[in-house]
Amino acid sequence: SQMPHGRMPLPGFWKMVDDTLKQSDAQLRTFCQTFETVTPSPVTQPLNPAEERKVLSLVSKHGPDKLYQVTSNISGSKDLDLTLQRGQIVALLQSMDTKGNTSRWLVDAGGPRGFVPAGKLQPY
C-alpha cells in the first residue's frame, strides 16, 4: 500500500509487471547480441620454438588431454598463484585448489606449478 502503484487495480498492475519484464527481456537480448559481436572469442596463439619445446615436455609428462592455453594475461595475487601471459600452454594437475574451490586450478607451467583462474584457460 506504500508503493505508488499499490492502489492500482490488479489487472493494471499485472499488465505493468508484464510490460516491464518484456522490456527488460528485450534489453537483455540486445546486450547479449552486442556483447557477442564486440567481444572476440579466444584465439589459439602461435608458439615460438621455446614454447613448443615446453609443450612437448608437458605432453610427455601429463598427456595431450591435460593441456590448456591461457586466454588472457594472469597476474598472480596470492601465495602459490602463477603469473602467466596470454597464449602460454599449461598442463592441468588438479581442477580445484587446496580448499576445494573449482574456480582455481593447479597447473604445471613447464617449470613453476601454481594456481590460476579456471575461467582464463581453454583446452589446447
Backbone as numpy.savetxt, mean C-alpha at the origin, in Angstrom:
# Nx Ny Nz CAx CAy CAz Cx Cy Cz
-35.33 16.33 17.73 -36.15 17.53 17.73 -35.29 18.79 17.73
-34.01 18.70 18.10 -33.14 19.87 18.11 -32.51 20.13 16.75
-32.58 19.17 15.84 -32.01 19.32 14.50 -32.92 20.23 13.68
-32.40 20.99 12.71 -33.23 21.88 11.90 -34.32 21.13 11.13
-34.05 19.88 10.74 -35.06 19.14 10.00 -35.79 18.16 10.91
-35.72 18.35 12.21 -36.40 17.48 13.15 -37.92 17.58 13.09
-38.41 18.70 12.58 -39.84 18.89 12.48 -40.37 18.59 11.07
-39.49 18.11 10.20 -39.89 17.78 8.83 -40.82 16.57 8.84
-41.76 16.53 7.90 -42.55 15.30 7.78 -41.62 14.14 7.40
-41.93 12.94 7.89 -41.06 11.78 7.69 -40.77 11.49 6.22
-41.74 11.51 5.30 -41.41 11.25 3.89 -40.42 12.28 3.32
-40.55 13.53 3.70 -39.62 14.56 3.23 -38.22 14.35 3.79
-38.15 13.95 5.06 -36.86 13.67 5.68 -36.14 12.54 4.96
-36.86 11.43 4.69 -36.23 10.29 4.02 -35.82 10.64 2.59
-36.59 11.49 1.93 -36.20 11.92 0.58 -34.91 12.73 0.65
-34.80 13.60 1.66 -33.59 14.40 1.82 -32.39 13.48 2.09
-32.55 12.47 2.94 -31.48 11.52 3.23 -31.08 10.78 1.96
-32.06 10.31 1.20 -31.79 9.59 -0.04 -31.05 10.47 -1.04
-31.49 11.72 -1.20 -30.83 12.66 -2.12 -29.38 12.91 -1.70
-29.16 13.08 -0.40 -27.81 13.33 0.11 -26.91 12.13 -0.16
-27.42 10.92 0.06 -26.63 9.72 -0.20 -26.31 9.57 -1.68
-27.27 9.87 -2.55 -27.01 9.78 -3.99 -25.95 10.78 -4.41
-26.02 11.99 -3.86 -25.03 13.02 -4.19 -23.65 12.59 -3.70
-23.57 12.05 -2.49 -22.29 11.59 -1.95 -21.73 10.44 -2.78
-22.60 9.53 -3.22 -22.17 8.40 -4.06 -21.58 8.92 -5.37
-22.24 9.89 -5.98 -21.74 10.46 -7.24 -20.38 11.13 -7.03
-20.23 11.85 -5.92 -18.95 12.51 -5.63 -17.85 11.48 -5.40
-18.18 10.40 -4.71 -17.19 9.35 -4.46 -16.77 8.67 -5.76
-17.72 8.40 -6.63 -17.38 7.78 -7.92 -16.47 8.70 -8.74
-16.78 9.99 -8.76 -15.94 10.96 -9.48 -14.53 10.98 -8.90
-14.45 11.00 -7.57 -13.14 10.99 -6.92 -12.35 9.74 -7.30
-12.99 8.57 -7.24 -12.31 7.31 -7.57 -11.81 7.31 -9.01
-12.62 7.81 -9.94 -12.20 7.87 -11.34 -11.02 8.81 -11.50
-11.07 9.96 -10.83 -9.97 10.92 -10.90 -8.71 10.32 -10.31
-8.84 9.67 -9.17 -7.70 9.07 -8.50 -7.04 8.01 -9.38
-7.85 7.17 -10.03 -7.31 6.12 -10.88 -6.60 6.67 -12.11
-7.06 7.79 -12.65 -6.41 8.35 -13.84 -5.19 9.18 -13.48
-5.19 9.81 -12.30 -4.07 10.67 -11.90 -2.93 9.86 -11.30
-3.23 8.83 -10.52 -2.21 8.06 -9.83 -1.70 6.94 -10.74
-0.45 7.01 -11.15 0.07 5.93 -12.00 0.26 4.66 -11.17
0.04 3.53 -11.80 0.27 2.27 -11.11 1.77 2.03 -11.02
2.22 1.29 -10.00 3.65 1.02 -9.88 4.17 0.29 -11.12
5.38 0.67 -11.51 5.97 0.09 -12.71 7.24 -0.64 -12.29
7.47 -1.81 -12.87 8.69 -2.55 -12.60 9.88 -1.74 -13.13
10.85 -1.53 -12.26 12.02 -0.73 -12.61 13.11 -1.62 -13.21
13.84 -1.13 -14.23 14.96 -1.92 -14.75 16.07 -1.99 -13.69
16.83 -3.08 -13.71 17.86 -3.30 -12.70 19.25 -3.02 -13.26
20.12 -2.45 -12.41 21.52 -2.29 -12.81 22.24 -3.61 -12.51
23.47 -3.79 -13.04 24.17 -5.07 -12.86 24.35 -5.49 -11.39
24.66 -4.55 -10.52 24.84 -4.89 -9.10 23.52 -5.37 -8.50
22.44 -4.73 -8.87 21.11 -5.13 -8.37 20.74 -6.51 -8.92
21.11 -6.77 -10.18 20.84 -8.09 -10.77 21.54 -9.20 -9.99
22.80 -8.97 -9.61 23.54 -9.95 -8.82 22.86 -10.18 -7.47
22.40 -9.10 -6.87 21.71 -9.21 -5.59 20.42 -10.02 -5.74
19.68 -9.79 -6.83 18.44 -10.52 -7.09 18.73 -12.01 -7.26
19.77 -12.34 -8.00 20.15 -13.75 -8.19 20.49 -14.40 -6.84
21.17 -13.66 -5.99 21.50 -14.17 -4.66 20.24 -14.39 -3.83
19.31 -13.43 -3.88 18.05 -13.57 -3.13 17.22 -14.74 -3.65
17.21 -14.94 -4.98 16.48 -16.07 -5.56 17.07 -17.38 -5.08
18.40 -17.48 -5.08 19.03 -18.74 -4.66 18.78 -19.01 -3.17
18.72 -17.98 -2.34 18.49 -18.16 -0.90 17.02 -18.42 -0.56
16.12 -17.68 -1.21 14.72 -17.67 -0.77 13.72 -18.19 -1.80
14.13 -18.29 -3.06 13.21 -18.72 -4.11 12.52 -17.54 -4.78
12.11 -17.70 -6.04 11.55 -16.58 -6.81 10.18 -16.10 -6.30
9.43 -16.97 -5.64 8.09 -16.58 -5.18 8.12 -15.67 -3.95
9.28 -15.45 -3.37 9.42 -14.60 -2.18 9.93 -13.20 -2.52
10.18 -12.93 -3.82 10.76 -11.63 -4.19 9.68 -10.57 -4.37
9.99 -9.37 -3.85 9.10 -8.22 -3.96 9.93 -7.02 -4.38
9.26 -6.08 -5.08 9.91 -4.84 -5.48 9.31 -3.69 -4.70
10.16 -2.76 -4.27 9.74 -1.58 -3.53 9.06 -0.62 -4.51
7.83 -0.20 -4.21 7.06 0.65 -5.13 7.28 2.14 -4.90
7.76 2.53 -3.72 8.11 3.93 -3.46 9.14 3.96 -2.34
9.89 5.05 -2.27 10.96 5.15 -1.28 10.43 4.90 0.12
11.24 4.21 0.93 10.88 3.89 2.31 11.95 4.47 3.22
11.54 5.27 4.18 12.46 5.82 5.19 12.18 5.13 6.51
13.09 4.29 6.94 12.91 3.59 8.21 12.90 4.56 9.36
11.90 4.46 10.24 11.79 5.41 11.34 11.94 4.73 12.71
11.76 3.42 12.78 11.87 2.71 14.05 13.11 1.81 14.02
13.49 1.30 15.19 14.57 0.31 15.23 14.18 -0.88 14.36
15.13 -1.41 13.66 14.97 -2.56 12.77 14.21 -2.25 11.49
13.82 -0.99 11.25 13.21 -0.62 9.97 14.31 -0.40 8.95
14.03 -0.73 7.69 14.98 -0.50 6.61 14.63 0.78 5.87
15.64 1.41 5.30 15.46 2.53 4.39 15.81 2.01 3.00
14.82 2.02 2.09 15.01 1.45 0.75 14.55 2.42 -0.31
15.10 2.27 -1.51 14.73 3.12 -2.64 13.71 2.41 -3.52
12.89 3.20 -4.20 11.93 2.65 -5.16 12.67 1.80 -6.19
12.13 0.62 -6.47 12.72 -0.26 -7.47 13.61 -1.34 -6.88
14.04 -1.20 -5.63 14.88 -2.23 -5.02 14.10 -3.53 -4.88
14.83 -4.65 -4.94 14.24 -5.97 -4.80 14.60 -6.52 -3.42
13.61 -7.10 -2.75 13.82 -7.70 -1.44 13.17 -9.07 -1.42
13.56 -9.89 -0.46 12.95 -11.21 -0.28 12.13 -11.19 1.01
10.92 -11.69 0.93 10.04 -11.75 2.10 10.50 -12.88 3.02
10.73 -12.54 4.28 11.10 -13.53 5.28 9.89 -13.88 6.15
9.10 -12.85 6.50 7.93 -13.06 7.33 6.92 -11.96 7.05
5.64 -12.32 6.87 4.63 -11.34 6.50 3.96 -10.70 7.73
4.77 -10.45 8.76 4.33 -9.72 9.95 5.55 -9.34 10.76
5.35 -8.39 11.69 6.46 -8.02 12.56 6.42 -8.88 13.83
7.28 -8.58 14.79 7.39 -9.40 15.99 6.14 -9.33 16.88
5.31 -8.30 16.67 4.07 -8.17 17.47 2.85 -8.69 16.72
3.08 -9.31 15.55 1.96 -9.85 14.78 1.29 -8.85 13.85
1.89 -7.67 13.70 1.34 -6.63 12.82 1.62 -7.02 11.36
0.55 -7.29 10.59 0.73 -7.74 9.20 0.94 -6.59 8.23
0.93 -5.34 8.70 1.20 -4.23 7.79 2.70 -3.92 7.72
3.51 -4.59 8.53 4.98 -4.47 8.47 5.55 -5.86 8.24
6.37 -6.00 7.18 6.94 -7.29 6.83 8.44 -7.30 7.10
8.93 -8.46 7.48 10.36 -8.66 7.64 10.93 -9.11 6.30
11.93 -8.38 5.81 12.50 -8.69 4.50 14.02 -8.76 4.58
14.59 -9.44 3.60 16.03 -9.50 3.38 16.30 -8.62 2.16
17.10 -7.58 2.36 17.41 -6.66 1.26 18.74 -7.00 0.61
19.17 -8.25 0.71 20.43 -8.66 0.10 21.61 -8.27 0.95
21.46 -8.33 2.22 22.48 -7.93 3.20 21.75 -7.56 4.46
21.28 -6.31 4.54 20.51 -5.94 5.74 19.14 -6.60 5.74
18.68 -6.93 6.92 17.33 -7.47 7.10 16.60 -6.54 8.06
15.32 -6.34 7.80 14.55 -5.47 8.67 13.11 -5.39 8.21
12.38 -4.46 8.82 10.95 -4.33 8.56 10.66 -3.19 7.59
9.65 -3.40 6.74 9.19 -2.38 5.80 7.66 -2.43 5.75
7.02 -1.32 5.35 5.55 -1.33 5.21 5.15 -2.27 4.08
4.25 -3.18 4.34 3.80 -4.15 3.34 3.17 -3.45 2.15
2.52 -2.33 2.37 1.84 -1.62 1.29 2.79 -1.00 0.27
4.08 -0.97 0.56 5.05 -0.40 -0.38 5.81 -1.48 -1.14
5.28 -2.70 -1.12 5.92 -3.81 -1.84 4.93 -4.42 -2.82
5.44 -4.84 -3.98 4.62 -5.58 -4.93 5.40 -6.81 -5.36
4.70 -7.91 -5.65 5.42 -9.11 -6.10 6.28 -8.79 -7.32
7.48 -9.37 -7.36 8.41 -9.11 -8.47 8.26 -10.17 -9.51
